[in-house]
Amino acid sequence: MDRERIASRLSRVMFVVAGVAAASLIAEYGFYLNPSHFRILHLIDIVVVGLFMLDAGVRFLLARRKVAFLRARWPGFVIVMLIAAQIATVALLRGKGWLAPFLEERSVFSLAKGYIVVLQGYLIVFILGEMVRLNRRLATYRIKPARTVIFSFLLIILVGTFLLSTPRATPEGSIPFVDALFTATSSVCVTGLIVRDTGSDFTRLGQGVILGLIQIGGLGLITLTAFFAIVMRRSLGVGESLVLRGMMTFEAVGRIGRTLRYMIAMTFFLELLGAGLLYVLMRPSYGTIGDGIFTSIFHSISAFCNAGFSLFSTSFERYADNIPVNLVMTSLIIIGGLGFPVIMNAFGRRPLVAGRRLTTSRWSLHTKLVFLMTIALLVIGTVGFLALENDGILAGKPFGEKVLTSYFASVTARTAGFNTVRTAWLGLPTLFLLAGLMFIGGSPGGTAGGVKTSTFGLVLASMASVFRGKGSVELFKRRIPDRIVREALIVLAMGITVVSCGTFVLVVFEDLTLRQVLFEVVSAFGTVGLSTGITSGLSVAGKLTLMIIMLTGRIGPLTLAVAIGQRRAESRYDYPEGRVVIG
């Protein structure tokens, strides 16, 4: 049997072993078990780690160029060496060492528990490695990149639903399937609409699952697995690069690896920075240090990913007059909603030409348009909210707090979903204004939903060209290709269609006012999460409708249409032109 066939069969075996390892971890942390079950699971963990070490050894022996193989796969072999060192250390301490009994007697550290925890950490790394292989395998199939993106979202939604259904994820020990599915969908689509209170209806385990789904949904499962592939010194294939280029709206395939590293590093840095600031600013609200750390990290990730999930039952209403907290949250939301291509172009390193760094960094047309639309929408939203609610929900508050509340509402309505005032108490004109902001959403290539700022900007530019009698659409002294303008109009039309159909379905199935239904549907399509309080009371049909709308808003209506549509056949002829009266 040749080397390639052995390696292929070994990969299949280890993929099954990775599934067993994942099931073992889920069983231990998601279910209530007796001590004998724990011992069995720990034995399984040890066997899996042993097989992982064996797999690494066999692959090394099969490699023709062993030095090159070690250089390419050095992270995996470092892990193997660490496991071997840990096993030797445990054997030494258990045999004749005095340190382990000394620590265990004083409840400082349990050698057995520590050993298992470290082994399970290795298992997580092993499972991530198998996910990288699965991602590579999927990319080799002739599947449209758009369908691959949708498949990845559906896969993580199903996994999240199962994890949220485990007994230890909720205080009651169970949750209706449709509620678990809705929560998982809302988390992965970074929407924030909830049918269960996140802070009280889920345990720390359930909240951790929701947080993980938010992070994966914000960045994308394929993006994360590709990043781990780079970390583990595995190059990206052409299929993976094409899928990632579509997800990140990045043109150059050859620069995707560098873009990916920058994107992940920037994301984690900003989320950690935001968590640190929130911990300091909201310290009086925490019970213990552990609660404070988890709460700060949860809200920082939720804000940057524009998710809108909060552990506070009234969101951020308690911080309506807290300027630092408002500024930290809104800054995370805005940066996350700008899109990674814009952030890289505006704030990234300047390119090198002939070994020298350029003295200036030219902003792309896309970056200029995104910044223009973002600033314009923030100003319109803030001024509009202040004017419409000055004698309403803002009545009696100091002017500074009015401006702060209006600014927060304008930012969060774009895609985030947090609130410092009760949304159900807002007037009809204000709800209409917020619905417009939610429908537009954030910018492409980020964590936001909606039709996107660049799409809406191109539609406005095309309208302006008609009013000025121009034969083409122009922006910043550049002519926009007709194909891009047509795609923008299609996205806008499809967005209106999705919202209209979703509103009609909910009006049929739910006994609610048109104002409540329309606002809820637009919030789901824009993956915002603002609600007038009707989400938890929806029927199963209503919840399923919102799930479909959330998924459509997250992946984009045009991506969904491309995934569903058939492969376009090149036409060898053109029909004669026909005329249709417009307007």
C-alpha positions as CSV (number, residue, x, y, z in Angstrom):
1,M,0.0,0.0,0.0
2,D,1.5,3.4,-1.0
3,R,2.1,6.3,1.3
4,E,-0.7,8.5,0.0
5,R,-3.3,5.8,0.5
6,I,-2.2,5.1,4.0
7,A,-2.2,8.9,4.8
8,S,-5.7,9.2,3.3
9,R,-7.1,6.3,5.4
10,L,-5.4,7.7,8.4
11,S,-7.1,11.0,7.9
12,R,-10.5,9.4,7.7
13,V,-9.8,7.5,11.0
14,M,-8.6,10.6,12.8
15,F,-11.7,12.5,11.6
16,V,-13.8,9.9,13.3
17,V,-11.6,10.1,16.4
18,A,-12.1,13.9,16.4
19,G,-15.8,13.3,16.4
20,V,-15.4,11.0,19.4
21,A,-13.3,13.6,21.2
22,A,-15.9,16.3,20.6
23,A,-18.7,14.0,21.8
24,S,-16.7,13.3,25.0
25,L,-16.2,17.0,25.8
26,I,-19.9,17.7,25.1
27,A,-21.0,14.8,27.3
28,E,-18.8,15.9,30.2
29,Y,-19.6,19.6,30.2
30,G,-23.2,19.5,28.8
31,F,-24.7,16.7,30.8
32,Y,-25.1,15.7,34.5
33,L,-23.1,12.5,35.0
34,N,-22.1,10.3,37.9
35,P,-18.4,9.7,38.8
36,S,-18.2,6.4,36.9
37,H,-19.2,8.1,33.7
38,F,-16.6,10.8,34.2
39,R,-13.9,8.1,34.6
40,I,-15.0,6.5,31.3
41,L,-14.9,9.9,29.5
42,H,-11.5,10.7,30.9
43,L,-10.3,7.3,29.7
44,I,-11.6,8.2,26.2
45,D,-9.8,11.5,26.4
46,I,-6.5,9.7,27.1
47,V,-7.0,7.2,24.3
48,V,-7.8,10.0,21.8
49,V,-4.7,12.0,22.8
50,G,-2.7,8.8,22.4
51,L,-4.1,8.3,18.9
52,F,-3.3,11.9,18.1
53,M,0.4,11.3,19.1
54,L,0.4,8.0,17.1
55,D,-1.0,9.8,14.0
56,A,1.7,12.4,14.2
57,G,4.4,9.7,14.5
58,V,3.0,7.7,11.6
59,R,2.8,10.7,9.3
60,F,6.4,11.6,10.2
61,L,7.5,8.1,9.2
62,L,5.6,8.2,6.0
63,A,7.1,11.6,5.0
64,R,9.7,11.3,2.3
65,R,11.5,14.6,3.3
66,K,11.3,14.4,7.0
67,V,13.1,17.7,7.8
68,A,10.8,19.6,5.5
69,F,7.8,17.8,7.0
70,L,8.9,18.9,10.5
71,R,9.3,22.5,9.4
72,A,5.9,22.5,7.8
73,R,4.1,20.8,10.7
74,W,6.1,22.0,13.7
75,P,3.1,23.3,15.8
76,G,1.6,19.8,15.8
77,F,4.9,18.2,16.9
78,V,5.4,20.8,19.6
79,I,2.1,19.7,21.0
80,V,3.2,16.1,20.9
81,M,6.4,17.0,22.8
82,L,4.4,18.9,25.4
83,I,2.1,15.9,25.9
84,A,5.0,13.6,26.3
85,A,6.6,16.0,28.8
86,Q,3.3,16.2,30.7
87,I,3.0,12.4,30.9
88,A,6.6,12.2,32.2
89,T,5.9,14.9,34.8
90,V,2.7,13.2,36.1
91,A,4.5,9.9,36.3
92,L,7.3,11.4,38.3
93,L,5.1,13.3,40.7
94,R,2.8,10.4,41.3
95,G,5.7,8.0,41.9
96,K,7.9,9.7,44.5
97,G,7.3,13.3,44.3
98,W,6.2,15.3,47.3
99,L,4.9,18.4,45.5
100,A,1.6,16.8,44.2
101,P,0.4,15.5,47.6
102,F,1.4,18.8,49.2
103,L,-0.7,20.8,46.8
104,E,-3.6,18.4,46.8
105,E,-3.9,18.4,50.6
106,R,-4.2,22.2,50.6
107,S,-6.7,22.2,47.7
108,V,-4.4,24.3,45.7
109,F,-4.2,21.9,42.7
110,S,-5.4,18.5,42.0
111,L,-2.9,16.6,39.8
112,A,-5.6,14.3,38.3
113,K,-8.0,17.1,37.5
114,G,-5.2,19.3,36.1
115,Y,-4.0,16.5,34.0
116,I,-7.4,15.9,32.5
117,V,-8.0,19.7,31.9
118,V,-4.7,20.0,30.0
119,L,-5.5,16.9,28.0
120,Q,-8.9,18.3,27.0
121,G,-7.1,21.5,26.0
122,Y,-5.0,19.3,23.6
123,L,-8.2,17.7,22.4
124,I,-9.6,21.1,21.4
125,V,-6.5,21.9,19.4
126,F,-6.8,18.4,17.8
127,I,-10.5,19.0,16.9
128,L,-9.6,22.4,15.4
129,G,-7.0,20.7,13.3
130,E,-9.5,18.3,11.9
131,M,-11.9,21.2,11.2
132,V,-9.1,22.6,9.0
133,R,-8.8,19.3,7.2
134,L,-12.6,19.3,6.7
135,N,-12.5,22.8,5.4
136,R,-9.8,21.8,2.9
137,R,-11.9,18.8,1.8
138,L,-15.0,20.8,1.3
139,A,-13.1,23.4,-0.8
140,T,-12.0,20.7,-3.2
141,Y,-15.6,19.9,-4.2
142,R,-17.1,21.7,-7.0
143,I,-19.5,23.7,-4.9
144,K,-20.3,27.4,-5.4
145,P,-18.5,29.6,-2.9
146,A,-21.9,31.1,-2.0
147,R,-23.3,27.7,-1.2
148,T,-20.2,26.9,0.9
149,V,-20.8,30.0,3.0
150,I,-24.4,29.1,3.6
151,F,-23.5,25.5,4.4
152,S,-21.0,26.7,7.0
153,F,-23.6,29.0,8.7
154,L,-26.2,26.2,8.7
155,L,-23.7,23.8,10.2
156,I,-22.7,26.0,13.1
157,I,-26.4,26.8,13.7
158,L,-27.2,23.1,14.1
159,V,-24.3,22.5,16.3
160,G,-25.2,25.5,18.5
161,T,-28.8,24.3,18.7
162,F,-27.6,21.0,20.0
163,L,-25.3,22.6,22.6
164,L,-27.9,24.9,23.9
165,S,-30.3,22.0,24.3
166,T,-27.9,20.1,26.7
167,P,-29.2,20.0,30.3
168,R,-26.4,22.1,31.7
169,A,-26.9,25.0,29.3
170,T,-30.1,26.2,31.1
171,P,-31.1,26.4,34.8
172,E,-34.2,24.3,34.1
173,G,-32.2,21.6,32.4
174,S,-34.1,21.8,29.1
175,I,-35.3,24.3,26.5
176,P,-37.9,23.9,23.7
177,F,-36.1,23.0,20.4
178,V,-37.5,26.0,18.5
179,D,-36.2,28.3,21.2
180,A,-32.7,26.7,21.1
181,L,-32.8,26.9,17.3
182,F,-33.9,30.6,17.4
183,T,-31.2,31.5,19.9
184,A,-28.5,29.7,17.9
185,T,-29.7,31.3,14.6
186,S,-29.8,34.8,16.2
187,S,-26.3,34.3,17.7
188,V,-24.7,33.0,14.5
189,C,-26.4,35.7,12.4
190,V,-25.2,38.3,15.1
191,T,-28.7,39.6,15.3
192,G,-29.6,39.8,19.0
193,L,-33.3,39.0,18.8
194,I,-34.1,36.8,21.8
195,V,-36.9,34.5,22.9
196,R,-35.2,33.8,26.2
197,D,-33.4,36.2,28.5
198,T,-29.7,35.6,28.0
199,G,-28.7,36.6,31.5
200,S,-31.2,34.6,33.5
201,D,-32.5,31.8,31.2
202,F,-29.0,30.4,30.4
203,T,-26.2,29.2,32.7
204,R,-22.6,30.2,32.3
205,L,-22.2,27.3,29.9
206,G,-25.1,28.3,27.8
207,Q,-23.9,31.9,27.8
208,G,-20.5,30.7,26.8
209,V,-22.0,28.8,23.9
210,I,-23.9,31.9,22.8
211,L,-20.7,33.9,23.0
212,G,-18.8,31.3,20.9
213,L,-21.6,31.4,18.3
214,I,-21.5,35.2,18.2
215,Q,-17.7,35.1,17.6
216,I,-17.9,32.4,14.9
217,G,-20.9,34.1,13.3
218,G,-19.2,37.5,13.3
219,L,-16.0,36.3,11.6
220,G,-17.4,33.2,9.7
221,L,-16.6,29.6,10.3
222,I,-14.6,29.3,7.1
223,T,-12.6,32.4,8.1
224,L,-11.7,30.9,11.5
225,T,-10.8,27.5,10.1
226,A,-8.6,29.1,7.5
227,F,-6.9,31.2,10.1
228,F,-6.1,28.1,12.2
229,A,-4.8,26.5,9.0
230,I,-2.3,29.3,8.7
231,V,-1.4,29.1,12.3
232,M,-0.8,25.4,11.9
233,R,1.5,26.2,9.0
234,R,-0.8,24.8,6.3
235,S,-1.2,26.8,3.1
236,L,-4.6,27.8,1.8
237,G,-5.9,26.0,-1.3
238,V,-7.4,27.9,-4.3
239,G,-10.9,26.8,-3.4
240,E,-10.5,28.2,0.2
241,S,-9.0,31.4,-1.1
242,L,-11.9,32.0,-3.5
243,V,-14.5,31.4,-0.8
244,L,-12.7,33.7,1.6
245,R,-12.4,36.4,-1.1
246,G,-16.1,36.4,-1.5
247,M,-16.7,36.5,2.3
248,M,-14.2,39.3,2.9
249,T,-15.0,41.2,-0.4
250,F,-11.3,41.3,-1.1
251,E,-10.0,41.3,-4.6
252,A,-6.5,39.9,-4.5
253,V,-6.5,36.2,-3.8
254,G,-2.7,36.2,-3.2
255,R,-3.0,38.6,-0.2
256,I,-5.8,36.7,1.6
257,G,-3.4,35.0,4.0
258,R,-2.0,38.3,5.2
259,T,-5.5,39.9,5.2
260,L,-6.7,37.0,7.4
261,R,-3.9,37.4,9.9
262,Y,-4.5,41.1,10.2
263,M,-8.2,40.7,10.5
264,I,-8.1,38.1,13.3
265,A,-5.4,39.9,15.2
266,M,-7.2,43.2,15.0
267,T,-10.5,41.6,16.0
268,F,-9.0,39.9,19.1
269,F,-7.0,43.0,20.1
270,L,-10.0,45.4,19.9
271,E,-12.3,42.9,21.7
272,L,-9.7,42.5,24.5
273,L,-9.2,46.3,24.7
274,G,-13.0,46.8,24.9
275,A,-13.4,44.1,27.5
276,G,-10.6,45.7,29.7
277,L,-12.2,49.2,29.4
278,L,-15.7,47.8,30.2
279,Y,-14.4,45.9,33.2
280,V,-13.0,49.1,34.7
281,L,-16.0,51.2,33.8
282,M,-18.7,48.8,34.9
283,R,-17.0,47.3,37.9
284,P,-19.7,48.2,40.5
285,S,-22.2,46.1,38.6
286,Y,-20.3,42.9,39.1
287,G,-20.6,40.4,41.9
288,T,-17.3,38.7,41.7
289,I,-14.1,39.2,39.7
290,G,-14.9,36.1,37.5
291,D,-18.4,37.5,36.8
292,G,-16.9,40.9,35.9
293,I,-14.3,39.4,33.5
294,F,-16.9,37.2,31.7
295,T,-19.5,40.0,31.5
296,S,-17.0,42.4,30.1
297,I,-15.7,40.0,27.5
298,F,-19.2,39.0,26.5
299,H,-20.4,42.6,25.9
300,S,-17.2,43.6,24.1
301,I,-17.4,40.7,21.7
302,S,-21.2,41.2,21.3
303,A,-20.6,44.9,20.5
304,F,-17.7,44.4,18.0
305,C,-19.6,41.6,16.2
306,N,-22.7,43.9,16.2
307,A,-24.7,41.1,17.9
308,G,-26.7,43.1,20.5
309,F,-26.8,40.2,23.0
310,S,-26.6,41.4,26.6
311,L,-26.5,39.7,30.0
312,F,-28.5,42.6,31.4
313,S,-32.3,42.1,31.2
314,T,-32.7,45.7,30.2
315,S,-29.7,45.9,28.0
316,F,-27.7,49.1,28.7
317,E,-30.6,51.2,30.1
318,R,-28.8,51.4,33.4
319,Y,-25.9,53.2,31.6
320,A,-27.9,55.7,29.7
321,D,-26.1,58.6,31.3
322,N,-22.6,57.0,31.5
323,I,-20.6,58.7,28.8
324,P,-17.5,56.4,28.9
325,V,-19.5,53.2,28.7
326,N,-21.5,54.6,25.8
327,L,-18.4,55.7,23.9
328,V,-16.7,52.4,24.4
329,M,-19.7,50.4,23.2
330,T,-20.5,52.7,20.2
331,S,-16.8,52.7,19.2
332,L,-16.7,48.9,19.1
333,I,-20.0,48.8,17.1
334,I,-18.9,51.4,14.5
335,I,-15.5,49.7,14.0
336,G,-17.0,46.3,13.7
337,G,-19.6,47.6,11.2
338,L,-17.1,49.4,8.9
339,G,-15.9,46.2,7.4
340,F,-12.4,44.7,7.5
341,P,-11.4,45.9,3.9
342,V,-12.2,49.5,4.9
343,I,-10.2,49.2,8.2
344,M,-7.2,47.7,6.4
345,N,-7.3,50.4,3.8
346,A,-7.8,53.3,6.2
347,F,-5.7,52.3,9.2
348,G,-3.5,49.4,7.9
349,R,0.1,49.5,7.0
350,R,1.1,51.4,3.9
351,P,2.3,49.2,1.0
352,L,5.9,48.6,0.0
353,V,7.2,49.6,-3.4
354,A,10.7,48.6,-4.4
355,G,11.6,48.0,-0.8
356,R,10.4,51.5,0.4
357,R,7.3,52.3,2.2
358,L,5.0,54.8,0.6
359,T,4.7,58.2,2.3
360,T,1.0,58.4,1.7
361,S,-1.8,55.9,1.9
362,R,-4.5,56.4,-0.8
363,W,-8.0,55.6,0.3
364,S,-9.9,53.4,-2.1
365,L,-13.2,54.6,-3.6
366,H,-15.0,52.0,-1.5
367,T,-13.4,53.3,1.7
368,K,-14.4,56.9,0.9
369,L,-18.0,55.9,0.2
370,V,-18.3,53.8,3.4
371,F,-17.0,56.6,5.6
372,L,-19.2,59.2,3.9
373,M,-22.3,57.1,4.3
374,T,-21.4,56.1,7.9
375,I,-20.9,59.7,9.0
376,A,-24.0,60.9,7.2
377,L,-26.2,58.2,8.7
378,L,-24.9,58.7,12.2
379,V,-25.6,62.4,12.0
380,I,-29.0,62.0,10.5
381,G,-29.9,59.3,13.1
382,T,-28.7,61.3,16.0
383,V,-30.3,64.6,15.0
384,G,-33.5,62.8,13.9
385,F,-33.9,60.8,17.1
386,L,-33.2,64.0,19.2
387,A,-35.8,66.0,17.3
388,L,-38.5,63.3,17.3
389,E,-38.1,62.3,20.9
390,N,-37.2,65.6,22.5
391,D,-40.7,65.9,24.0
392,G,-41.2,62.2,24.2
393,I,-39.0,59.6,25.9
394,L,-36.2,62.2,26.3
395,A,-38.4,64.7,28.0
396,G,-37.1,65.9,31.4
397,K,-33.5,64.7,30.8
398,P,-30.5,67.1,30.6
399,F,-29.5,68.1,27.1
400,G,-26.2,66.3,27.3
401,E,-27.9,63.0,28.2
402,K,-30.4,63.6,25.4
403,V,-27.6,63.9,22.8
404,L,-25.8,60.9,24.3
405,T,-29.0,58.8,24.1
406,S,-29.7,59.9,20.6
407,Y,-26.2,59.1,19.5
408,F,-26.3,55.7,21.0
409,A,-29.6,54.9,19.4
410,S,-28.3,56.1,16.0
411,V,-25.2,53.8,16.3
412,T,-26.9,50.7,17.6
413,A,-29.8,50.9,15.2
414,R,-27.3,50.4,12.3
415,T,-26.7,46.8,13.2
416,A,-26.0,46.3,16.9
417,G,-29.3,46.1,18.8
418,F,-28.3,47.4,22.2
419,N,-30.6,50.0,23.8
420,T,-30.4,52.6,26.5
421,V,-34.1,53.5,26.3
422,R,-37.2,51.2,26.0
423,T,-37.8,50.7,22.3
424,A,-41.5,49.9,22.8
425,W,-42.0,53.4,24.2
426,L,-40.7,55.2,21.1
427,G,-43.1,57.1,18.9
428,L,-44.1,55.9,15.4
429,P,-41.9,58.5,13.5
430,T,-38.9,57.4,15.6
431,L,-39.5,53.7,14.9
432,F,-39.7,54.5,11.2
433,L,-36.4,56.4,11.4
434,L,-34.7,53.5,13.2
435,A,-36.2,51.0,10.7
436,G,-34.6,52.9,7.9
437,L,-31.2,52.8,9.6
438,M,-31.6,49.1,10.3
439,F,-32.5,48.4,6.7
440,I,-29.4,50.1,5.4
441,G,-27.2,48.4,8.0
442,G,-23.4,48.5,8.1
443,S,-20.7,48.0,5.5
444,P,-19.6,44.9,3.4
445,G,-16.9,42.6,4.7
446,G,-17.7,43.2,8.3
447,T,-20.0,41.9,11.0
448,A,-23.0,44.0,9.9
449,G,-26.3,43.1,8.1
450,G,-28.8,45.0,6.0
451,V,-28.4,46.1,2.4
452,K,-25.1,47.8,3.3
453,T,-24.0,51.4,3.3
454,S,-22.1,51.1,0.0
455,T,-25.2,49.7,-1.7
456,F,-27.4,52.5,-0.5
457,G,-24.7,55.0,-1.5
458,L,-24.6,53.7,-5.0
459,V,-28.4,53.8,-5.3
460,L,-28.3,57.5,-4.2
461,A,-25.5,58.2,-6.7
462,S,-27.5,56.6,-9.5
463,M,-30.5,58.7,-8.6
464,A,-28.3,61.8,-8.6
465,S,-26.9,60.9,-12.0
466,V,-30.4,60.7,-13.4
467,F,-31.4,64.1,-12.0
468,R,-28.2,65.7,-13.5
469,G,-28.7,64.0,-16.8
470,K,-25.5,62.0,-16.6
471,G,-25.2,58.9,-18.8
472,S,-23.2,57.0,-16.1
473,V,-22.9,56.9,-12.3
474,E,-20.0,58.9,-10.9
475,L,-18.5,59.0,-7.4
476,F,-15.4,61.0,-6.3
477,K,-14.4,61.6,-9.9
478,R,-14.7,58.0,-10.8
479,R,-17.1,56.2,-13.1
480,I,-18.9,53.3,-11.5
481,P,-19.3,50.2,-13.9
482,D,-22.9,49.5,-14.9
483,R,-22.6,45.9,-13.5
484,I,-21.9,47.2,-10.0
485,V,-24.7,49.7,-10.1
486,R,-27.1,47.0,-11.4
487,E,-26.0,44.7,-8.5
488,A,-26.7,47.5,-6.0
489,L,-30.2,48.0,-7.3
490,I,-30.8,44.2,-7.3
491,V,-29.7,44.0,-3.6
492,L,-31.9,46.9,-2.7
493,A,-34.9,45.4,-4.5
494,M,-34.3,41.9,-3.0
495,G,-34.0,43.5,0.5
496,I,-37.4,45.2,0.0
497,T,-38.8,42.0,-1.2
498,V,-37.6,40.0,1.7
499,V,-38.9,42.5,4.2
500,S,-42.3,42.7,2.4
501,C,-42.7,38.9,2.3
502,G,-41.6,38.5,5.9
503,T,-44.0,41.2,7.0
504,F,-46.9,39.6,5.1
505,V,-46.2,36.1,6.6
506,L,-46.1,37.5,10.2
507,V,-49.2,39.5,9.7
508,V,-51.0,36.3,8.6
509,F,-49.8,34.2,11.5
510,E,-49.6,36.7,14.3
511,D,-52.2,38.8,16.0
512,L,-50.0,42.0,16.0
513,T,-50.1,45.5,14.6
514,L,-48.3,46.3,11.3
515,R,-46.0,48.7,13.2
516,Q,-44.8,45.9,15.5
517,V,-44.4,43.3,12.7
518,L,-42.6,45.6,10.2
519,F,-40.1,46.8,12.8
520,E,-39.4,43.2,13.9
521,V,-38.9,42.0,10.4
522,V,-36.6,44.9,9.4
523,S,-34.6,44.3,12.6
524,A,-34.2,40.7,11.7
525,F,-33.1,41.5,8.1
526,G,-30.7,44.1,9.3
527,T,-29.4,41.6,12.0
528,V,-29.9,44.4,14.5
529,G,-31.9,42.9,17.4
530,L,-34.0,45.9,18.4
531,S,-37.5,44.8,19.2
532,T,-40.7,46.3,20.6
533,G,-41.0,43.2,22.8
534,I,-42.9,40.8,20.6
535,T,-40.2,38.2,19.9
536,S,-40.8,35.8,22.7
537,G,-44.5,35.7,22.1
538,L,-44.3,34.7,18.4
539,S,-45.7,31.4,17.3
540,V,-43.5,28.6,15.9
541,A,-44.3,29.8,12.3
542,G,-43.4,33.4,13.3
543,K,-40.1,32.3,14.8
544,L,-39.1,30.2,11.8
545,T,-39.9,33.1,9.5
546,L,-37.6,35.4,11.5
547,M,-34.9,32.8,11.4
548,I,-35.0,32.7,7.6
549,I,-34.9,36.5,7.4
550,M,-32.0,36.7,9.9
551,L,-30.0,34.2,7.8
552,T,-30.8,36.1,4.6
553,G,-29.7,39.4,6.2
554,R,-26.5,37.9,7.5
555,I,-25.2,36.3,4.3
556,G,-26.8,38.9,2.0
557,P,-29.7,38.5,-0.4
558,L,-27.5,38.5,-3.4
559,T,-25.3,35.7,-2.0
560,L,-28.4,33.7,-1.3
561,A,-29.7,34.2,-4.8
562,V,-26.4,33.2,-6.3
563,A,-26.3,30.1,-4.1
564,I,-29.9,29.0,-5.1
565,G,-29.6,29.9,-8.7
566,Q,-28.3,27.6,-11.4
567,R,-25.0,28.0,-13.2
568,R,-25.3,30.6,-15.9
569,A,-24.9,29.4,-19.4
570,E,-23.1,31.6,-21.8
571,S,-25.5,32.7,-24.5
572,R,-24.2,32.6,-28.1
573,Y,-26.9,35.0,-29.4
574,D,-28.8,38.1,-28.3
575,Y,-32.5,38.9,-28.8
576,P,-33.6,42.1,-30.5
577,E,-34.0,45.1,-28.2
578,G,-37.4,45.8,-26.8
579,R,-38.8,49.0,-25.3
580,V,-40.8,49.3,-22.0
581,V,-42.3,52.5,-20.7
582,I,-40.8,53.4,-17.3
583,G,-42.5,55.7,-14.8
